[in-house]
Amino acid sequence: MVFMDVLVRNVKPETRLALAERAKTHGRSLQAELLELLERAAAETPPLPQQFKLQLATGNSGNDSTWSRDQIYQDEQ
């Protein structure tokens, strides 16, 4: 397991005080409270987006010309 430090900049003083009060009511240090909040947020993994089926159709434009990949994309793959 790899641990890392996280630095959060520009926290408003009122936010810091509110978090410190929250930590105090839970009997934890500010560090422990922040870790708990981060771990809880990470556990609330949002559901993966539903898979969409893509239906492709071709149509006849009446034009018989053929185009190469280079003409369409104008790149070198």
C-alpha positions as CSV (number, residue, x, y, z in Angstrom):
1,M,0.0,0.0,0.0
2,V,1.3,3.4,-0.9
3,F,0.5,6.4,1.2
4,M,0.6,10.0,0.0
5,D,0.3,13.5,1.5
6,V,-2.3,15.9,0.2
7,L,-2.1,19.6,0.4
8,V,-5.2,21.7,0.1
9,R,-4.6,25.4,-0.6
10,N,-6.9,28.4,-0.2
11,V,-9.2,26.9,2.5
12,K,-11.4,29.6,3.9
13,P,-10.9,30.3,7.6
14,E,-14.6,29.6,8.2
15,T,-14.3,26.2,6.4
16,R,-11.3,25.3,8.5
17,L,-13.2,26.3,11.7
18,A,-16.3,24.3,10.7
19,L,-14.1,21.2,10.0
20,A,-12.3,21.6,13.3
21,E,-15.6,21.8,15.2
22,R,-16.9,18.8,13.3
23,A,-13.7,16.9,14.3
24,K,-14.1,17.9,17.9
25,T,-17.7,16.6,18.0
26,H,-16.5,13.3,16.6
27,G,-13.6,13.1,19.1
28,R,-11.0,13.3,16.4
29,S,-8.2,15.5,15.3
30,L,-8.7,17.7,12.3
31,Q,-6.3,15.4,10.3
32,A,-8.4,12.3,11.3
33,E,-11.6,14.0,10.4
34,L,-10.4,15.0,7.0
35,L,-9.1,11.5,6.4
36,E,-12.5,10.1,7.3
37,L,-14.3,12.5,5.0
38,L,-12.0,11.6,2.1
39,E,-12.3,7.9,2.6
40,R,-16.1,8.1,2.8
41,A,-16.2,10.2,-0.3
42,A,-13.9,7.8,-2.2
43,A,-16.1,4.9,-1.1
44,E,-19.2,6.5,-2.7
45,T,-18.1,5.6,-6.1
46,P,-20.6,6.9,-8.7
47,P,-22.2,4.2,-10.9
48,L,-20.6,3.7,-14.2
49,P,-22.5,5.2,-17.2
50,Q,-24.8,2.8,-18.9
51,Q,-23.5,1.3,-22.1
52,F,-25.1,2.7,-25.2
53,K,-25.6,0.6,-28.2
54,L,-24.7,2.5,-31.4
55,Q,-26.6,1.6,-34.4
56,L,-24.9,2.5,-37.7
57,A,-26.6,2.7,-41.0
58,T,-25.3,3.4,-44.4
59,G,-27.1,5.3,-47.2
60,N,-26.7,5.7,-50.8
61,S,-26.0,9.3,-51.8
62,G,-26.1,8.5,-55.5
63,N,-22.4,9.3,-55.9
64,D,-20.2,6.5,-57.0
65,S,-16.9,8.1,-56.1
66,T,-14.6,6.5,-53.5
67,W,-12.6,8.4,-50.9
68,S,-9.4,7.2,-49.4
69,R,-8.7,7.4,-45.7
70,D,-6.1,10.0,-46.4
71,Q,-8.6,12.2,-48.2
72,I,-11.1,11.9,-45.4
73,Y,-8.8,12.4,-42.4
74,Q,-5.9,14.3,-43.9
75,D,-3.4,12.8,-41.5
76,E,-0.8,10.2,-41.3
77,Q,-2.8,7.7,-39.2
